[in-house]
Amino acid sequence: MLFLFAVIMAALLLFLMVFFVIMFSDLECDYINPIDLCNKLNQFVLPEMGAHAFLFFMFLINGSWLAMILNLPLVVYNIQKVTANRHMYDATEIFRTLSQHKKECFFKLGFYLVMFFYFLYRMIVALIAADS
Amino acid sequence: MNGYGRPPFQQQQQQPFPGFRPGYQQPMHQQQQPGYRPSPTMMHQQPLPRPAFSPAQRPQQLPPQAFAPRPGMVPPGARPPAPQPINGTPFQQQPQQQRPPQSPMTNTMPPRPLAGPGQPPSPMRPPMGYQQAGPLPTPGMAPSPQGIQPSPQAAGLPPMQQPPQPSPMQQPQQQQQQQQQQNPVQPQPGLQQPGQQQPLVQQQTPIASANQATTPEQQQPDQQQQQGDQAHQQRRKRMYPKQVFMEDTNASGNFAAPVSAAATPAYPQMQQPQQLQQPQQPQQPQFMSPMGAAPTYPGSQQPAQQPAAHPQAIQSMTNQMGQMNLGGAPAQPMPSVSLMGAPPPVNELVNLCPPIRLPQNVSITNSPFANCDESYKCCTVNAIPNTEALLKKSRLPFALVLAPYRSLDDNEEPVPVVSDSVISRCRRCRTYINPFVTFVEGGQRWKCNMCFLLNDVPAAFDYDAHSQKQTDRWKRPELNYGTVEFVAPTEYMVRPPQAPAFVFVLDVSYSAVQSGMLATAARTLLDTLERIPNDENRTSIGIITVDSALHFYNFDDSLEDPQMLVVADVEDIDAVKVLLEKLPDMFRDTTNVNNALGPALQAAHKMLAPYGGKIICLQSTLPNIGTGALKSREDVKLLGTPKESTLLNPASPFYKSFAVDCSRSQIACDMLIFGGQYADVATLSCLPHYTGGQTYYYPGFNASRTEDALKFAHEFSELLSEQIGLEAVIRIRASRGLRMNAFHGNFFIRSTDLLALPNVPRDQNYCVEVVIEDDLKTPTVCFQTALLHTSCTGERRIRVVTLCLPVSNSIPELYANINPKAMISYLANKAVERALSSKLDDARDAVVNKLVDLLGVYKAHVLGSAQGSTPQLTIPENLKLLPLLALALIKHDGLRQSSQIPTDMRANAMNLLRTMPLQLLIPYLHANFYSLHNMPPEAGELTEQGLVFPPVLNLTAERIEAHGCYLLENGQHIYLWVGRGVVPQLCMDLFDAANYEALRGGKYTLPVLDTPLNRKVNLLIGKIREMRRGDYYPTLYLVKEDGDPYLKIWFLSHLIEDRTENVMSYQQFLQFIKDRVGSGSF
C-alpha cells in the first residue's frame, strides 16, 4: 500500500516539476514577468519539499531501506537549501540564476521520473506478493 | 609666481613617509583564479516587447491633483493600518549620544604612529620671507610644473603616433550633403566630380551649420592638399571591410600566426596584405554605395542595391570617397609602451580612449554625430571580435557602459527631438531607425542594420504635417544623430503619463533632531519647493514623519496650521511651507529613539501606488520597529575577514521585496542616510538599487558644522530639482549574433532584456555584458539603447542611443581598440558583484586576474614573444594607465583589504562604484592631486579655455614636500594637505592663520581673502565642485601633516602609488603583474 501512495506522490511531484520547467521557459520567452513567476513558484517550493520529505519519512518508518537511501540525497539537499535560506526564488536575481534553476528543475524531474518507475515496480512486486 | 617654495636648508627633509618604503614584498595573490568571462549560454530568440505590466491594473485616469482621498487610500482622519502605537512597548535603549567623529572614519581604527622612528625632527620654521625665489629644484622629487618627466625607457621608444585627426568634418559632410540634396530620396546619387564643389545651399542641422563657418571656396585648396596625403590611406581604408570578410572566410584563425619580429607590433597583417593587394585590385572591393552599404555578403545584399550596373559611376564615386576623411582616422599601429620603472603618466588620464574607426560611409548621412557620444554609451572594446572563439582567445571583457539619461553640460546642445511622432521601427527586431540603416528601392524601404529585414518607410517620413510640405529626409534627426529623442504616441503608454509625485519620509527620532538633520532638511525642502520639476502644476508632494509612530499631515486650506495625523492632499503649496517651517519645532524635544521605517514605507507606497512617483527617505536612526526592523549587526571582528561580505549583503528580505513591489507600481526610492552610528547602508540601499533610485550617505552628520549642512543641503536640493524621467524601461538591442547577457546597475530586470526603472536619475551608469552567439559577418555592428520614459513635463519620450562599432578578426586590432575607462567601469561592476556574492578577496583577485589575462594575451599574441620572464612589462599605448586604474580599484575604499573601513563606508563606496558615470568614476578611483605652493603663474586663473588647473601630480607621498600645500580631490571629497614646514606667509595668504600651529584640521571652509593665492584656490575648489555631472558636493577637509591620524590615514589612502597597509605599491604591482604574465599563469 505504501508504494501505491508513493507512486501517486511521485506522479504529483513529477507534474509539479513539469509545471516549474514550463514556468521558467515562459519567463525566458517573456510571457510572464519575474515578480508573478516568483510569487507563483514560491507557493509550491515548500509543499514540494514537504511532500518529498514526508515520502522519505514514510519509507523510514516502513523500513523500505533501499527507497529511503535513494531519496536521502535529495532530502539532505533540500534541508541544506532551506537552512541557508536559498530555497525561495528571488525576483531580483532570477535572471542571473535562471540557468541554475532550470538545471536543478530538470535534474529533479529526471529523479522523480526514475523514482516513479521504481515505486511502480515495487508496487507491482508488492501486489504480486500479496496475491500469491 | 608666489614663492612658497622650499627654503634651501630643508633639503635633508626630503624623505618619503615612513611606512611607504618601496621594495618588493611577497606577492599577495599567488593562486590563479579564473577571471570572469562571459560564458556561452543558451541561444535565445528575442521576443517582441510587450507592455510590461498588464494595462488592466491601471484603468483609471490620473487626476491632476494627486493624493485626493479615494477608495484605495486611508481616509482622512484615520490612522493608517500598518503602524500600531508602540510608544508603550519596551524597546532597546540605544546609546544616543552621538559623538561627531572628527572624520568619517569611525573610531574603530587603532591609532597609528604619526611619524615613523626614522623621521627627522621637525625643522625650524623657515625664516625666509614670502617673496623668496621660486621653488628650488630638488633632485628627483620636486614636482615639476610640466608634469612628469618621461622615463628613459619610455623616451627610448618611438613616441606614440597620434592617429591623424579627422580633418574638419565640414568637407565630407558637405559633399555628402550635396549629394543628398541633389537626390534626396535616390539611394545612389548622381555622379559628382570631386573638384566641383558648390557652395552650400542648405544647412543640415544647427550643429552642423555651426561647423560650416568657413565657406567651401576657402576649404578647397586645403582639401586638395589633403587628397594627396590621404589617398593611399583612404584606399587602404576602403579595403578594410572586404579584408575583414576575406580573412573571415579564408581562415579565421590565422591571426595567431607569429605577428612580427619588428618593434612595432600592432596589427601588421592588417596592413601588409592590404598594401600588397593594392595594386592588383584597385577597385575590386568597393561595393559601397554612398548609403553606407556593406560589401556584398551572402544573404545580406539586396539585388536592388547592386550598383555594379554603373561601373563608371562607381569609379568616380569611389575616387570621391577616397578623398573624404570621415569615420575616424585610418588604423595606425598602436605603439606599445613599457611601464616598469617609470611613474605612470597620470596627466594623460583625461583622454585615454582610442577613437572608433568605422569604415567609410557606414552611416547614411555621414553626420559627425551619427555615433553617440562616448558619455552616453561606450564599449569596453571599440572593435568587436567577429567570433565567440576570438573573444575567448583574446580574453577581453565585452560589455557596454551606458548612461543614456545623463545631464547635459552647459555648453552642450540638447538632445535633438523628433516631435512629429513618426517612429519608424523594424518590424522584426523593433530597432528604431538610425543613421546606420540603408535605404533601398529608391528610398521606399529601409534595411534594418540589426536584422537586415526590409521595412517600409512610413509615408509621413518625408512630410511635415505642420507646413504640409515635403521635407528633406536627410535632415531628420534620427538619421543624423546617434542620440535622439522621439516623442512617443499613445501606443507607448500603458496609462496617461504620470505626474511627478514625491513622498518624503522624514525621520524625526532623537538622533535626527539632535544632529540637525530635520531642521536642515525642512529648510532645504522649503527652499527647493519652487525648483521641484512642476511644469504643468501637476506635481504632488506628501510628507510622512516617522519615529516610533507615523505622522501624516493634512494640507487643507481651511486649517491655519497643518494638522497632524491626517493623510496628505497637497493642492496648496502654502500649507506645505507652513508645515516645513514648523516641523523642526514640533519635534524639538523628542526623546524617541525609535524608527518605524518599514511601516512608513508601506504607507507611502499605499499613497503612491495608484500613480507612481518617488519616495525620498531621510534616515538618521537604524529602523528598529515594525516590519523591516534592523539590528546593529556590524561586528568589528569581521572586518577584513572573508566573512565581511555578509555584512555587505542586505540583512532583511523586506527591503528587497518591498523594492520589487515599488518597481511594480512605478515608485522609486531614494535613500539619504545620516550616520552617527551604524546605519546599515548595505540593507537600506537595496531600495534604491532595485527601483532606480540613488543612495546618499552622510557619515557623522552634524548640521552645526556648516560644511556638513552645506553638503547635504546642496545634494538634497539637486536631487529634488533633478529633471528625472518617470516610469521608464530600457531595452538594448544589438546586431544579429550579439546578445545582452547580464546587467549591472540600479534597476529591476523585468525580462531577459528589459530593465524597469520607476525613475531614471540623470547621471547613473549601467553596465551590460554582451555575448557573441553567432559569428559576425558584417564589417560593423550596432548597439541601440532605447529608454522609454515620461519626462517631467508629462511627455512620453523615447531616447534612442545608437552606437556603431567595427568588427575585427585580429587580436592586435582588438587590443589597440580597448577603451580603458569603460573597461575599468566594467571591472568595478564585476568586482562589486563578486564581492557581494563571494568575498572581497575574490573580487580583488578577479580584477588582477583580468589584468594579467589581458597583458598575457597581448604578450603572447600581439608581441609574439615566448613565455618566460622578460625585463619589461609591455603594454599597448591605450592601456598604459589600465594597471594604475586597476590598482586604484583594488585599493579603493570599496574593495581595499583593510580591517578599518566601516561597513557603511564600504557599502556606500560600492554603491558609488556601481552607479557613477565614467566622468565621475575615474577621478573617484584615481584622485587628482595638485600642488598649491608652487603653482605655475597661469594656474588658477580664468582664461578663455576656462579655469586652468595646476599640473596633475602622481599619487605618491614622494611628491609631498614638508613645506608644501597640496590639494587632492576625488569628486566626493577635497583635501587640503598642509605640510608641517609650511611657510607662515602661505598660512596667512591662504588660510588667514598666523602659522601652521594655528590651523585646525578636519572639515573646513576656506575663507575668502584678498590674496592671489586664496583667490586661485577658492576658484579651483569652486570649479571642482561644479565641473562634473551628478549631485555630489565634495566637502573640503584640511589635513595637517601631524594632525588627526584618522584623517591623515584617510588622505594617504588616496595616494595609491604608495604601499599602504599591506597592499602593493605601483611598482610592486607592475612587478607582480609582470611575473604573473611571464610565468604564463593566465
Interface residues (C-beta under 8 A of the other chain):
Chain A: L27 E28 C29 D30 N33 P34 I35 D90 A91 T92 I94 F95 R96 S99
Chain B: T41 M42 H44 Q45 P47 R50 A52 F53 K656 A659 V660 R664 Y690 A742 F743 F748 I749 R750 S751 T752 L754
